[in-house]
């Protein structure tokens, strides 16, 4: 785990982020919040590539990137953290180098582990939020449970073909992943083109940045349904399931 | 008795491109049968030959998953069904 970030001079830091600090409601305070944030990005595939790149260049202080895989040729149509030279390397090692070159101020913890019921709680220890960049619902349900237990937000995203979904889960305030998807199909190797995780990963990173900085309106209790082929965004208002096996004990919180 | 059905893009080839249609029924299953009566062939996109909901389909009633026994779930006048597919890749 871990590689020390290089702290730039205050002047260089100011210059790097000047265009985003100009955004109304963002300012130096927002940038400082980003610098202090500790974020888990669970998965370093198509979504994880886009999410970690944009969180890194935005100046999120600590990114813990978790993935057990090695880079394969068949990943390169969508996993933009990697190139041909990375084939065969552990994804998180290649990712850490790439992210450090994009922004040396960010501390990237590369964790080559599988997310299981046994490992998940420890893997998110000390972090403020979890971003879902997984490729299967088994791991997503585990992360959803950990987020509920820790009372930290969980930023869901998933893709297939030209399509994608996203929602922001805040335990006690929103429907959780189990409320939205009480069941899920068996994992399979599904078609994906890189522009789908580019759209959905950017939306997840947008939500994370807004949450940390404290601006805008989050995608809470709303499932965003994106279809690149018809190029449309559909939205579905979500409601908590009173009998949800994961979050029913939190009922009474604001919906 | 009218229930609004919002359709995932893959189903719109059966509805002449319409994104939303009004149907009638007391349950989700009856609404799908009415949908089939209006747009023949659409049910086969949602259910197998025995009439069981396909694993890839996910039906929400007013923003709540209709799981389990989705097709037996009662609906009321003014309810909104949203039919989408599961998407799981990362």
Interface residues (C-beta under 8 A of the other chain):
Chain A: X43 X45 X46 X47 X48 X132 X133 X134 X135 X136 X137 X157 X158 X159 X160 X163 X164 X165 X175 X179 X180 X181 X182 X183 X184 X185 X186 X187 X190 X192 X197 X221 X225 X227 X229 X230 X232 X234 X236 X237 X238 X239 X241
Chain B: X6 X8 X9 X12 X55 X56 X58 X60 X62 X63 X64 X65 X67 X68 X82 X84 X85 X86 X87 X88 X89 X90
